[in-house]
Amino acid sequence: MFNLANILTSCNLICGVISIAFCFSGQLDCAVYAIFVGAIFDFADGFVARALKIESKMGKELDSLSDLITFGVAPGFLMFFMILIGIEQPHLIENFDKKVSNVHYEHYYVFNQFIHWVQAFFYDFPNNFNASIKYLPFIAFIIPFFSLFRLAHFNLDTRQARNFTGIPTPLNAIMICFFPLYFHENMMAWNHEINAMHFLFDCYSLAVIAVLFSLLLISPLPLMSMKLEGINKFEKTLKIFLIISSLILIPVFKVLAIPIIITLYLVISTYHYFKKSKNEI
């Protein structure tokens, strides 16, 4: 039961719980880092299980349970808090120059937004969260809802042994992580952001994004896995190209590299699927 692979899997779950705790402290950047560390443990447990030949049904179940917390529930809370921020965003842009800036201001701001929402939702305290909009953040919990069904279906679907159908929960979590990371890095100059970013980080835009990516979890979209063993030369070339491109994009674009790499991955996966289908015909 308590073999090395299962312990690494449990570390993945703990990272997800820590991420949620960071959310409620307003430290969304730390919450993201906890998810990234969980992703490392998620990769390591499978690698160790295969290397030590200790793969088991219990390990598979533990992996799914851990993934649900780290890549489903924790990203759901991240998006919940981002929607809270999106509700206040116009006032943030309008009033930010009057505020005192310091290294922890963004943490205080996020926590303060949560407190204002609690006051409005539970105690009918009059503030920017009016009667209807105070319910909007709950739409973020569609992420763990569909992650649950995605993970359960993945365990039963033998067709996904080599490739994926629908976006995997770790990839969806990483995409969600882009929003708090970008906000954390650019909040101090948020009133100088381009209009496109203001629109993207609007509460309604974020709600639509949460629904869209949740639906992609259970979509029939064919996607490549990143396994390099036992594949043909063409597929291996595509995957190596994606890895090298990612290593170049990350230092150049930093946080913006996340949506760029995911878009590139989706394009390459689509190209691979149609190429493979054409060859089979």
ROSE-460714 format. One record per residue: x, y, z of N, C-alpha, C in turn. Coordinates in nm, 3 decimals. Example, Ala and Ser with C-alpha at 12.3 -4.5 7.8 and 13.67 -1.06 7.14 Angstrom:
2
<pt <1.319 -0.569 0.780> <1.230 -0.450 0.780> <1.320 -0.330 0.780>>
<pt <1.285 -0.225 0.708> <1.367 -0.106 0.714> <1.290 0.003 0.787>>
//
This chain:
281
<pt <0.083 -0.121 0.000> <0.000 0.000 0.000> <0.086 0.127 0.000>>
<pt <0.181 0.135 0.093> <0.263 0.256 0.107> <0.397 0.240 0.036>>
<pt <0.388 0.204 -0.094> <0.512 0.197 -0.171> <0.550 0.336 -0.219>>
<pt <0.670 0.348 -0.279> <0.723 0.478 -0.318> <0.633 0.549 -0.418>>
<pt <0.581 0.475 -0.515> <0.494 0.537 -0.617> <0.368 0.595 -0.555>>
<pt <0.306 0.520 -0.462> <0.184 0.569 -0.398> <0.210 0.688 -0.307>>
<pt <0.326 0.691 -0.244> <0.362 0.805 -0.160> <0.380 0.930 -0.246>>
<pt <0.443 0.915 -0.363> <0.458 1.028 -0.455> <0.321 1.076 -0.503>>
<pt <0.229 0.982 -0.526> <0.093 1.018 -0.566> <0.024 1.098 -0.456>>
<pt <0.045 1.056 -0.331> <-0.016 1.129 -0.219> <0.043 1.269 -0.206>>
<pt <0.171 1.284 -0.243> <0.233 1.418 -0.242> <0.166 1.509 -0.344>>
<pt <0.123 1.450 -0.455> <0.048 1.525 -0.555> <-0.081 1.579 -0.493>>
<pt <-0.153 1.495 -0.421> <-0.277 1.537 -0.356> <-0.251 1.648 -0.254>>
<pt <-0.145 1.633 -0.175> <-0.111 1.734 -0.074> <-0.084 1.868 -0.139>>
<pt <-0.017 1.866 -0.254> <0.009 1.990 -0.327> <-0.122 2.058 -0.367>>
<pt <-0.221 1.978 -0.407> <-0.351 2.034 -0.441> <-0.419 2.099 -0.322>>
<pt <-0.411 2.035 -0.206> <-0.470 2.090 -0.083> <-0.399 2.220 -0.044>>
<pt <-0.266 2.220 -0.054> <-0.189 2.341 -0.023> <-0.226 2.454 -0.118>>
<pt <-0.248 2.420 -0.245> <-0.287 2.521 -0.344> <-0.418 2.588 -0.303>>
<pt <-0.514 2.509 -0.259> <-0.643 2.563 -0.216> <-0.624 2.655 -0.096>>
<pt <-0.539 2.614 -0.001> <-0.511 2.698 0.117> <-0.451 2.832 0.076>>
<pt <-0.359 2.829 -0.020> <-0.299 2.954 -0.069> <-0.404 3.045 -0.134>>
<pt <-0.501 2.984 -0.202> <-0.607 3.065 -0.264> <-0.679 3.149 -0.159>>
<pt <-0.713 3.088 -0.047> <-0.789 3.158 0.056> <-0.704 3.259 0.132>>
<pt <-0.572 3.254 0.114> <-0.487 3.357 0.174> <-0.460 3.471 0.075>>
<pt <-0.515 3.458 -0.046> <-0.494 3.560 -0.148> <-0.368 3.542 -0.228>>
<pt <-0.289 3.439 -0.199> <-0.160 3.417 -0.266> <-0.180 3.323 -0.386>>
<pt <-0.241 3.375 -0.489> <-0.274 3.293 -0.605> <-0.150 3.246 -0.680>>
<pt <-0.043 3.325 -0.677> <0.081 3.282 -0.741> <0.137 3.158 -0.673>>
<pt <0.135 3.156 -0.540> <0.183 3.039 -0.466> <0.091 2.919 -0.490>>
<pt <-0.039 2.946 -0.505> <-0.134 2.838 -0.535> <-0.100 2.773 -0.669>>
<pt <-0.060 2.855 -0.766> <-0.020 2.802 -0.897> <0.107 2.718 -0.885>>
<pt <0.206 2.767 -0.810> <0.330 2.694 -0.794> <0.306 2.558 -0.728>>
<pt <0.212 2.553 -0.635> <0.179 2.426 -0.569> <0.123 2.326 -0.670>>
<pt <0.041 2.376 -0.765> <-0.012 2.288 -0.870> <0.100 2.239 -0.960>>
<pt <0.194 2.326 -0.993> <0.308 2.285 -1.076> <0.391 2.177 -1.007>>
<pt <0.413 2.192 -0.877> <0.487 2.090 -0.802> <0.407 1.959 -0.801>>
<pt <0.275 1.971 -0.788> <0.190 1.852 -0.795> <0.203 1.781 -0.928>>
<pt <0.216 1.858 -1.037> <0.233 1.800 -1.170> <0.365 1.721 -1.178>>
<pt <0.467 1.770 -1.110> <0.596 1.699 -1.107> <0.579 1.565 -1.035>>
<pt <0.508 1.567 -0.922> <0.482 1.442 -0.849> <0.396 1.348 -0.933>>
<pt <0.302 1.404 -1.009> <0.214 1.323 -1.094> <0.294 1.250 -1.201>>
<pt <0.393 1.319 -1.256> <0.482 1.255 -1.354> <0.573 1.152 -1.287>>
<pt <0.624 1.188 -1.170> <0.722 1.103 -1.101> <0.661 0.971 -1.054>>
<pt <0.534 0.975 -1.008> <0.477 0.850 -0.955> <0.463 0.744 -1.063>>
<pt <0.420 0.785 -1.183> <0.409 0.689 -1.293> <0.545 0.638 -1.337>>
<pt <0.643 0.727 -1.343> <0.779 0.689 -1.382> <0.837 0.588 -1.284>>
<pt <0.820 0.615 -1.154> <0.872 0.525 -1.050> <0.799 0.391 -1.053>>
<pt <0.667 0.395 -1.070> <0.588 0.271 -1.074> <0.632 0.180 -1.187>>
<pt <0.658 0.240 -1.305> <0.703 0.160 -1.419> <0.846 0.111 -1.399>>
<pt <0.932 0.196 -1.344> <1.073 0.160 -1.325> <1.087 0.048 -1.223>>
<pt <1.009 0.054 -1.116> <1.018 -0.046 -1.008> <0.920 -0.162 -1.028>>
<pt <0.839 -0.152 -1.135> <0.740 -0.256 -1.168> <0.644 -0.280 -1.051>>
<pt <0.590 -0.168 -1.000> <0.496 -0.178 -0.888> <0.362 -0.113 -0.926>>
<pt <0.331 -0.115 -1.055> <0.202 -0.062 -1.100> <0.089 -0.150 -1.047>>
<pt <-0.019 -0.088 -1.002> <-0.130 -0.163 -0.945> <-0.260 -0.088 -0.968>>
<pt <-0.373 -0.159 -0.949> <-0.504 -0.096 -0.963> <-0.524 0.011 -0.856>>
<pt <-0.472 -0.016 -0.737> <-0.484 0.082 -0.629> <-0.409 0.210 -0.663>>
<pt <-0.289 0.194 -0.720> <-0.211 0.311 -0.760> <-0.284 0.394 -0.864>>
<pt <-0.354 0.327 -0.955> <-0.430 0.397 -1.058> <-0.544 0.477 -0.997>>
<pt <-0.613 0.416 -0.898> <-0.723 0.486 -0.831> <-0.671 0.605 -0.750>>
<pt <-0.560 0.584 -0.679> <-0.501 0.693 -0.601> <-0.460 0.809 -0.692>>
<pt <-0.408 0.774 -0.809> <-0.365 0.877 -0.904> <-0.483 0.962 -0.948>>
<pt <-0.596 0.899 -0.977> <-0.714 0.974 -1.020> <-0.769 1.062 -0.909>>
<pt <-0.771 1.008 -0.786> <-0.820 1.086 -0.672> <-0.732 1.209 -0.648>>
<pt <-0.601 1.189 -0.659> <-0.508 1.300 -0.640> <-0.522 1.402 -0.751>>
<pt <-0.535 1.353 -0.874> <-0.551 1.444 -0.989> <-0.679 1.527 -0.977>>
<pt <-0.784 1.467 -0.923> <-0.909 1.542 -0.907> <-0.890 1.663 -0.817>>
<pt <-0.813 1.646 -0.709> <-0.789 1.757 -0.616> <-0.694 1.859 -0.678>>
<pt <-0.580 1.814 -0.729> <-0.475 1.905 -0.776> <-0.508 1.968 -0.910>>
<pt <-0.568 1.893 -1.001> <-0.594 1.944 -1.135> <-0.742 1.969 -1.163>>
<pt <-0.827 1.949 -1.062> <-0.968 1.976 -1.078> <-1.020 2.077 -0.977>>
<pt <-1.013 2.040 -0.849> <-1.066 2.126 -0.743> <-0.981 2.253 -0.726>>
<pt <-0.848 2.237 -0.718> <-0.761 2.354 -0.699> <-0.774 2.455 -0.814>>
<pt <-0.770 2.413 -0.942> <-0.794 2.510 -1.050> <-0.932 2.572 -1.045>>
<pt <-1.031 2.497 -0.994> <-1.164 2.552 -0.978> <-1.163 2.670 -0.881>>
<pt <-1.092 2.655 -0.771> <-1.081 2.766 -0.675> <-0.999 2.881 -0.733>>
<pt <-0.896 2.851 -0.810> <-0.819 2.958 -0.875> <-0.909 3.042 -0.965>>
<pt <-0.991 2.975 -1.045> <-1.081 3.048 -1.134> <-1.189 3.120 -1.055>>
<pt <-1.235 3.062 -0.944> <-1.331 3.127 -0.857> <-1.277 3.263 -0.811>>
<pt <-1.153 3.265 -0.767> <-1.092 3.390 -0.720> <-1.064 3.486 -0.836>>
<pt <-1.029 3.432 -0.952> <-1.005 3.520 -1.067> <-1.134 3.589 -1.111>>
<pt <-1.247 3.519 -1.103> <-1.375 3.581 -1.137> <-1.409 3.690 -1.036>>
<pt <-1.378 3.666 -0.908> <-1.396 3.771 -0.807> <-1.316 3.896 -0.845>>
<pt <-1.192 3.875 -0.888> <-1.107 3.987 -0.929> <-1.165 4.054 -1.054>>
<pt <-1.217 3.973 -1.145> <-1.273 4.026 -1.269> <-1.393 4.114 -1.247>>
<pt <-1.471 4.087 -1.141> <-1.586 4.170 -1.108> <-1.541 4.311 -1.069>>
<pt <-1.429 4.318 -1.000> <-1.377 4.445 -0.948> <-1.284 4.515 -1.046>>
<pt <-1.247 4.445 -1.155> <-1.142 4.493 -1.243> <-1.157 4.639 -1.287>>
<pt <-1.274 4.689 -1.329> <-1.284 4.829 -1.371> <-1.242 4.927 -1.262>>
<pt <-1.280 4.895 -1.137> <-1.243 4.983 -1.025> <-1.094 4.974 -0.995>>
<pt <-1.039 4.855 -1.016> <-0.894 4.837 -0.996> <-0.818 4.926 -1.094>>
<pt <-0.857 4.923 -1.220> <-0.792 5.003 -1.323> <-0.810 5.153 -1.294>>
<pt <-0.929 5.188 -1.250> <-0.962 5.329 -1.229> <-0.890 5.387 -1.107>>
<pt <-0.878 5.308 -1.001> <-0.830 5.362 -0.874> <-0.688 5.320 -0.836>>
<pt <-0.625 5.240 -0.919> <-0.499 5.181 -0.874> <-0.390 5.286 -0.848>>
<pt <-0.384 5.392 -0.926> <-0.280 5.494 -0.907> <-0.287 5.558 -0.769>>
<pt <-0.404 5.555 -0.706> <-0.422 5.616 -0.575> <-0.377 5.523 -0.462>>
<pt <-0.350 5.398 -0.495> <-0.319 5.300 -0.392> <-0.169 5.297 -0.365>>
<pt <-0.135 5.253 -0.246> <0.005 5.238 -0.208> <0.052 5.101 -0.254>>
<pt <0.159 5.100 -0.333> <0.209 4.974 -0.388> <0.316 4.914 -0.297>>
<pt <0.311 4.784 -0.281> <0.419 4.712 -0.214> <0.422 4.570 -0.267>>
<pt <0.524 4.496 -0.227> <0.550 4.366 -0.287> <0.436 4.267 -0.262>>
<pt <0.359 4.287 -0.152> <0.252 4.193 -0.119> <0.114 4.252 -0.145>>
<pt <0.108 4.363 -0.215> <-0.021 4.429 -0.232> <-0.121 4.339 -0.305>>
<pt <-0.075 4.268 -0.410> <-0.168 4.186 -0.486> <-0.228 4.076 -0.401>>
<pt <-0.151 4.022 -0.304> <-0.204 3.920 -0.214> <-0.315 3.978 -0.126>>
<pt <-0.287 4.096 -0.072> <-0.386 4.164 0.011> <-0.510 4.198 -0.070>>
<pt <-0.490 4.241 -0.193> <-0.603 4.280 -0.278> <-0.695 4.161 -0.303>>
<pt <-0.639 4.045 -0.338> <-0.719 3.926 -0.366> <-0.795 3.884 -0.240>>
<pt <-0.725 3.881 -0.126> <-0.790 3.843 0.000> <-0.902 3.940 0.035>>
<pt <-0.878 4.068 0.013> <-0.978 4.170 0.042> <-1.101 4.154 -0.046>>
<pt <-1.079 4.118 -0.172> <-1.191 4.092 -0.263> <-1.276 3.975 -0.212>>
<pt <-1.209 3.872 -0.164> <-1.282 3.756 -0.111> <-1.366 3.795 0.010>>
<pt <-1.309 3.875 0.099> <-1.383 3.920 0.217> <-1.505 4.002 0.176>>
<pt <-1.489 4.090 0.076> <-1.603 4.170 0.028> <-1.712 4.079 -0.030>>
<pt <-1.670 3.975 -0.100> <-1.768 3.882 -0.157> <-1.842 3.808 -0.045>>
<pt <-1.771 3.762 0.056> <-1.833 3.694 0.170> <-1.935 3.786 0.237>>
<pt <-1.898 3.911 0.255> <-1.990 4.008 0.317> <-2.118 4.024 0.234>>
<pt <-2.101 4.029 0.102> <-2.216 4.047 0.014> <-2.301 3.921 0.006>>
<pt <-2.237 3.806 -0.006> <-2.310 3.681 -0.030> <-2.379 3.629 0.096>>
<pt <-2.308 3.628 0.206> <-2.363 3.568 0.327> <-2.434 3.668 0.420>>
<pt <-2.397 3.797 0.410> <-2.451 3.894 0.504> <-2.521 4.012 0.436>>
<pt <-2.541 4.002 0.304> <-2.610 4.108 0.228> <-2.552 4.246 0.251>>
<pt <-2.422 4.251 0.265> <-2.355 4.379 0.285> <-2.346 4.451 0.151>>
<pt <-2.388 4.576 0.141> <-2.387 4.645 0.010> <-2.245 4.682 -0.034>>
<pt <-2.204 4.631 -0.149> <-2.074 4.666 -0.208> <-2.082 4.638 -0.359>>
<pt <-1.967 4.622 -0.424> <-1.965 4.603 -0.570> <-2.025 4.470 -0.615>>
<pt <-2.042 4.377 -0.522> <-2.101 4.248 -0.557> <-2.252 4.260 -0.541>>
<pt <-2.318 4.301 -0.648> <-2.462 4.322 -0.638> <-2.538 4.190 -0.635>>
<pt <-2.668 4.199 -0.629> <-2.752 4.081 -0.603> <-2.730 3.967 -0.703>>
<pt <-2.704 3.999 -0.828> <-2.692 3.893 -0.929> <-2.547 3.849 -0.949>>
<pt <-2.456 3.944 -0.953> <-2.318 3.911 -0.990> <-2.246 3.833 -0.880>>
<pt <-2.294 3.837 -0.758> <-2.226 3.767 -0.649> <-2.235 3.615 -0.667>>
<pt <-2.327 3.568 -0.753> <-2.338 3.425 -0.778> <-2.245 3.378 -0.890>>
<pt <-2.194 3.471 -0.969> <-2.115 3.436 -1.087> <-1.991 3.351 -1.056>>
<pt <-1.915 3.379 -0.948> <-1.794 3.299 -0.923> <-1.819 3.149 -0.911>>
<pt <-1.941 3.110 -0.873> <-1.969 2.967 -0.856> <-1.959 2.889 -0.987>>
<pt <-1.965 2.959 -1.099> <-1.954 2.890 -1.228> <-1.817 2.825 -1.243>>
<pt <-1.718 2.872 -1.167> <-1.584 2.813 -1.173> <-1.583 2.667 -1.129>>
<pt <-1.680 2.627 -1.048> <-1.682 2.490 -0.997> <-1.729 2.389 -1.101>>
<pt <-1.759 2.439 -1.222> <-1.783 2.347 -1.333> <-1.653 2.276 -1.371>>
<pt <-1.539 2.336 -1.335> <-1.408 2.276 -1.365> <-1.389 2.145 -1.289>>
<pt <-1.402 2.141 -1.155> <-1.392 2.011 -1.088> <-1.505 1.915 -1.124>>
<pt <-1.623 1.969 -1.156> <-1.736 1.883 -1.194> <-1.701 1.798 -1.316>>
<pt <-1.655 1.864 -1.423> <-1.622 1.790 -1.544> <-1.488 1.716 -1.531>>
<pt <-1.399 1.763 -1.446> <-1.273 1.691 -1.421> <-1.303 1.555 -1.360>>
<pt <-1.403 1.549 -1.271> <-1.443 1.422 -1.210> <-1.485 1.321 -1.316>>
<pt <-1.570 1.364 -1.409> <-1.618 1.273 -1.513> <-1.506 1.240 -1.612>>
<pt <-1.419 1.336 -1.640> <-1.305 1.312 -1.728> <-1.216 1.202 -1.673>>
<pt <-1.181 1.211 -1.545> <-1.090 1.114 -1.483> <-1.154 0.977 -1.473>>
<pt <-1.283 0.972 -1.440> <-1.352 0.843 -1.432> <-1.358 0.776 -1.569>>
<pt <-1.388 0.856 -1.671> <-1.396 0.802 -1.807> <-1.258 0.756 -1.856>>
<pt <-1.154 0.831 -1.821> <-1.018 0.796 -1.863> <-0.977 0.659 -1.808>>
<pt <-1.014 0.631 -1.684> <-0.979 0.503 -1.622> <-1.045 0.385 -1.691>>
<pt <-1.160 0.409 -1.753> <-1.235 0.301 -1.815> <-1.212 0.290 -1.966>>
<pt <-1.161 0.395 -2.027> <-1.146 0.401 -2.173> <-1.010 0.346 -2.215>>
<pt <-1.010 0.225 -2.268> <-0.885 0.160 -2.309> <-0.826 0.224 -2.434>>
<pt <-0.904 0.304 -2.507> <-0.855 0.370 -2.629> <-0.754 0.480 -2.597>>
<pt <-0.750 0.524 -2.470> <-0.661 0.635 -2.434> <-0.530 0.586 -2.372>>
<pt <-0.494 0.463 -2.402> <-0.368 0.410 -2.350> <-0.248 0.479 -2.413>>
<pt <-0.259 0.516 -2.542> <-0.147 0.578 -2.613> <-0.167 0.728 -2.634>>
<pt <-0.290 0.769 -2.665> <-0.322 0.910 -2.689> <-0.446 0.948 -2.609>>
<pt <-0.484 1.074 -2.616> <-0.595 1.124 -2.536> <-0.716 1.158 -2.624>>
<pt <-0.833 1.148 -2.563> <-0.955 1.200 -2.622> <-1.007 1.306 -2.526>>
<pt <-1.003 1.431 -2.569> <-1.035 1.540 -2.478> <-0.910 1.589 -2.407>>
<pt <-0.915 1.711 -2.355> <-0.799 1.769 -2.288> <-0.776 1.701 -2.155>>
<pt <-0.655 1.655 -2.126> <-0.625 1.595 -1.995> <-0.638 1.698 -1.883>>
<pt <-0.672 1.651 -1.764> <-0.690 1.744 -1.651> <-0.564 1.824 -1.618>>
<pt <-0.442 1.767 -1.624> <-0.324 1.851 -1.596> <-0.308 1.966 -1.695>>
<pt <-0.336 1.939 -1.823> <-0.324 2.044 -1.925> <-0.428 2.154 -1.901>>
<pt <-0.549 2.113 -1.865> <-0.653 2.211 -1.836> <-0.614 2.296 -1.714>>
<pt <-0.555 2.232 -1.613> <-0.512 2.304 -1.493> <-0.404 2.407 -1.527>>
<pt <-0.310 2.368 -1.612> <-0.201 2.460 -1.649> <-0.258 2.580 -1.725>>
<pt <-0.356 2.556 -1.810> <-0.418 2.668 -1.882> <-0.487 2.763 -1.785>>
<pt <-0.558 2.709 -1.687> <-0.625 2.792 -1.585> <-0.521 2.871 -1.507>>
<pt <-0.405 2.810 -1.482> <-0.299 2.875 -1.404> <-0.243 3.000 -1.472>>
<pt <-0.260 3.009 -1.604> <-0.211 3.126 -1.675> <-0.271 3.255 -1.620>>
<pt <-0.398 3.253 -1.588> <-0.469 3.376 -1.549> <-0.419 3.434 -1.417>>
<pt <-0.411 3.357 -1.309> <-0.357 3.417 -1.186> <-0.210 3.454 -1.198>>
<pt <-0.132 3.377 -1.275> <0.010 3.410 -1.290> <0.028 3.542 -1.365>>
<pt <-0.046 3.557 -1.473> <-0.035 3.682 -1.551> <-0.081 3.800 -1.467>>
<pt <-0.190 3.783 -1.395> <-0.241 3.892 -1.311> <-0.139 3.928 -1.203>>
<pt <-0.079 3.828 -1.142> <0.021 3.851 -1.037> <0.140 3.931 -1.089>>
<pt <0.186 3.896 -1.209> <0.304 3.961 -1.264> <0.276 4.102 -1.317>>
<pt <0.152 4.132 -1.352> <0.122 4.259 -1.419> <0.025 4.349 -1.343>>
<pt <-0.017 4.308 -1.224> <-0.116 4.387 -1.152> <-0.068 4.528 -1.122>>
<pt <0.059 4.543 -1.086> <0.109 4.674 -1.046> <0.103 4.776 -1.158>>
<pt <0.089 4.729 -1.282> <0.074 4.820 -1.397> <-0.052 4.786 -1.476>>
<pt <-0.154 4.738 -1.404> <-0.274 4.687 -1.471> <-0.347 4.795 -1.551>>
<pt <-0.342 4.920 -1.504> <-0.410 5.025 -1.577> <-0.342 5.060 -1.709>>
<pt <-0.223 5.003 -1.733> <-0.153 5.024 -1.861> <-0.167 4.904 -1.955>>
<pt <-0.241 4.801 -1.911> <-0.261 4.683 -1.995> <-0.347 4.718 -2.116>>
<pt <-0.329 4.645 -2.223> <-0.408 4.668 -2.344> <-0.554 4.626 -2.320>>
<pt <-0.644 4.680 -2.400> <-0.788 4.653 -2.383> <-0.821 4.505 -2.397>>
<pt <-0.745 4.434 -2.480> <-0.769 4.291 -2.499> <-0.753 4.214 -2.369>>
<pt <-0.653 4.254 -2.288> <-0.632 4.188 -2.159> <-0.742 4.226 -2.061>>
<pt <-0.786 4.351 -2.064> <-0.896 4.392 -1.979> <-1.021 4.310 -2.011>>
<pt <-1.044 4.287 -2.140> <-1.160 4.206 -2.181> <-1.142 4.060 -2.138>>
<pt <-1.021 4.006 -2.157> <-0.995 3.866 -2.124> <-1.013 3.839 -1.975>>
<pt <-0.976 3.935 -1.893> <-0.983 3.917 -1.748> <-1.113 3.971 -1.688>>
<pt <-1.208 4.008 -1.771> <-1.340 4.046 -1.723> <-1.409 3.923 -1.664>>
<pt <-1.491 3.943 -1.563> <-1.553 3.829 -1.493> <-1.636 3.742 -1.586>>
<pt <-1.708 3.803 -1.682> <-1.791 3.724 -1.773> <-1.705 3.647 -1.873>>
<pt <-1.596 3.707 -1.918> <-1.504 3.636 -2.008> <-1.445 3.514 -1.938>>
<pt <-1.404 3.532 -1.813> <-1.346 3.422 -1.736> <-1.449 3.311 -1.713>>
<pt <-1.573 3.349 -1.691> <-1.678 3.249 -1.672> <-1.697 3.165 -1.798>>
<pt <-1.695 3.232 -1.914> <-1.709 3.161 -2.042> <-1.589 3.067 -2.064>>
<pt <-1.469 3.116 -2.031> <-1.348 3.035 -2.045> <-1.356 2.911 -1.956>>
<pt <-1.405 2.928 -1.835> <-1.418 2.814 -1.743> <-1.510 2.708 -1.801>>
<pt <-1.622 2.751 -1.858> <-1.717 2.657 -1.919> <-1.656 2.590 -2.042>>
<pt <-1.591 2.669 -2.127> <-1.534 2.617 -2.251> <-1.430 2.509 -2.223>>
<pt <-1.335 2.539 -2.136> <-1.229 2.441 -2.109> <-1.282 2.320 -2.033>>
<pt <-1.386 2.338 -1.954> <-1.447 2.225 -1.886> <-1.510 2.129 -1.986>>
<pt <-1.577 2.186 -2.087> <-1.639 2.102 -2.190> <-1.534 2.030 -2.273>>
<pt <-1.419 2.094 -2.294> <-1.311 2.030 -2.370> <-1.255 1.908 -2.297>>
<pt <-1.273 1.903 -2.165> <-1.227 1.786 -2.088> <-1.296 1.658 -2.134>>
<pt <-1.424 1.670 -2.169> <-1.502 1.551 -2.206> <-1.535 1.550 -2.355>>
<pt <-1.468 1.634 -2.432> <-1.492 1.641 -2.576> <-1.426 1.523 -2.648>>
<pt <-1.466 1.495 -2.773> <-1.402 1.389 -2.851> <-1.274 1.435 -2.921>>
<pt <-1.219 1.548 -2.880> <-1.100 1.605 -2.945> <-0.981 1.509 -2.931>>
<pt <-0.922 1.461 -3.042> <-0.808 1.370 -3.034> <-0.677 1.446 -3.009>>
<pt <-0.603 1.406 -2.908> <-0.479 1.474 -2.871> <-0.367 1.372 -2.849>>
<pt <-0.245 1.415 -2.879> <-0.129 1.328 -2.858> <-0.094 1.324 -2.710>>
<pt <-0.046 1.209 -2.665> <0.023 1.204 -2.536> <0.169 1.239 -2.564>>
<pt <0.246 1.262 -2.460> <0.386 1.301 -2.480> <0.482 1.184 -2.459>>
<pt <0.429 1.061 -2.464> <0.515 0.944 -2.453> <0.598 0.929 -2.580>>
<pt <0.728 0.902 -2.562> <0.818 0.893 -2.678> <0.853 0.749 -2.715>>
<pt <0.822 0.657 -2.626> <0.858 0.518 -2.657> <0.746 0.450 -2.736>>
<pt <0.787 0.359 -2.826> <0.692 0.279 -2.902> <0.610 0.355 -3.004>>
<pt <0.665 0.463 -3.061> <0.592 0.541 -3.161> <0.675 0.550 -3.289>>
<pt <0.611 0.587 -3.399> <0.683 0.597 -3.527> <0.764 0.726 -3.534>>
<pt <0.846 0.735 -3.636> <0.939 0.848 -3.651> <0.865 0.980 -3.668>>
<pt <0.756 0.979 -3.745> <0.680 1.101 -3.769> <0.623 1.158 -3.639>>
<pt <0.562 1.072 -3.559> <0.502 1.117 -3.432> <0.609 1.164 -3.334>>
<pt <0.721 1.092 -3.332> <0.831 1.132 -3.242> <0.887 1.268 -3.283>>
<pt <0.896 1.294 -3.414> <0.945 1.424 -3.463> <0.853 1.537 -3.417>>
<pt <0.722 1.516 -3.426> <0.626 1.617 -3.382> <0.641 1.647 -3.233>>
<pt <0.658 1.542 -3.154> <0.667 1.561 -3.009> <0.798 1.629 -2.970>>
<pt <0.906 1.592 -3.035> <1.035 1.656 -3.006> <1.030 1.803 -3.048>>
<pt <0.966 1.830 -3.161> <0.949 1.970 -3.206> <0.872 2.050 -3.102>>
<pt <0.766 1.991 -3.046> <0.685 2.060 -2.946> <0.767 2.086 -2.819>>
<pt <0.847 1.988 -2.778> <0.929 2.004 -2.657> <1.033 2.114 -2.677>>
<pt <1.103 2.111 -2.790> <1.206 2.212 -2.818> <1.144 2.350 -2.829>>
<pt <1.030 2.359 -2.898> <0.960 2.488 -2.912> <0.921 2.543 -2.775>>
<pt <0.875 2.456 -2.687> <0.835 2.498 -2.553> <0.954 2.551 -2.474>>
<pt <1.067 2.484 -2.486> <1.187 2.527 -2.415> <1.236 2.664 -2.465>>
<pt <1.208 2.695 -2.590> <1.246 2.826 -2.646> <1.143 2.932 -2.606>>
<pt <1.015 2.896 -2.611> <0.908 2.993 -2.585> <0.903 3.039 -2.439>>
<pt <0.931 2.949 -2.346> <0.917 2.982 -2.203> <1.007 3.098 -2.161>>
<pt <1.139 3.096 -2.189> <1.221 3.211 -2.148> <1.193 3.338 -2.228>>
<pt <1.140 3.324 -2.349> <1.113 3.442 -2.433> <0.983 3.511 -2.391>>
<pt <0.877 3.433 -2.376> <0.745 3.492 -2.348> <0.702 3.477 -2.201>>
<pt <0.775 3.398 -2.125> <0.746 3.378 -1.982> <0.602 3.328 -1.963>>
<pt <0.520 3.400 -1.887> <0.385 3.352 -1.857> <0.300 3.338 -1.983>>
<pt <0.317 3.430 -2.077> <0.241 3.423 -2.202> <0.274 3.298 -2.283>>
<pt <0.383 3.232 -2.250> <0.419 3.109 -2.320> <0.316 2.998 -2.295>>
<pt <0.245 3.005 -2.182> <0.148 2.899 -2.148> <0.040 2.886 -2.255>>
<pt <-0.038 2.991 -2.285> <-0.140 2.975 -2.390> <-0.081 2.949 -2.529>>
<pt <0.039 3.003 -2.555> <0.103 2.981 -2.686> <0.139 2.833 -2.703>>
<pt <0.200 2.774 -2.599> <0.240 2.634 -2.606> <0.117 2.543 -2.615>>
<pt <0.013 2.573 -2.539> <-0.107 2.490 -2.543> <-0.175 2.499 -2.679>>
<pt <-0.178 2.618 -2.737> <-0.233 2.633 -2.873> <-0.151 2.554 -2.974>>
<pt <-0.018 2.561 -2.962> <0.071 2.486 -3.050> <0.048 2.336 -3.035>>
<pt <0.029 2.292 -2.912> <0.002 2.150 -2.884> <-0.128 2.106 -2.950>>
<pt <-0.231 2.188 -2.940> <-0.360 2.154 -3.002> <-0.350 2.148 -3.154>>
<pt <-0.275 2.242 -3.212> <-0.257 2.245 -3.358> <-0.180 2.122 -3.405>>
<pt <-0.070 2.091 -3.336> <0.012 1.975 -3.373> <-0.067 1.845 -3.357>>
<pt <-0.145 1.835 -3.249> <-0.226 1.715 -3.226> <-0.330 1.698 -3.335>>
<pt <-0.392 1.808 -3.376> <-0.492 1.802 -3.484> <-0.427 1.759 -3.615>>
<pt <-0.310 1.816 -3.644> <-0.237 1.779 -3.765> <-0.199 1.631 -3.761>>
<pt <-0.153 1.584 -3.646> <-0.115 1.444 -3.631> <-0.234 1.351 -3.653>>
<pt <-0.350 1.390 -3.599> <-0.470 1.308 -3.613> <-0.512 1.294 -3.760>>
<pt <-0.517 1.407 -3.832> <-0.560 1.403 -3.972> <-0.457 1.332 -4.060>>
<pt <-0.330 1.348 -4.028> <-0.224 1.278 -4.102> <-0.235 1.127 -4.080>>
<pt <-0.257 1.090 -3.956> <-0.271 0.948 -3.922> <-0.396 0.887 -3.987>>
<pt <-0.506 0.962 -3.984> <-0.631 0.914 -4.045> <-0.615 0.897 -4.196>>
<pt <-0.543 0.990 -4.258> <-0.521 0.983 -4.402> <-0.437 0.862 -4.438>>
<pt <-0.335 0.833 -4.357> <-0.249 0.717 -4.384> <-0.325 0.587 -4.367>>
<pt <-0.415 0.584 -4.266> <-0.494 0.462 -4.243> <-0.589 0.435 -4.357>>
<pt <-0.645 0.545 -4.415> <-0.736 0.529 -4.529> <-0.660 0.479 -4.651>>
//
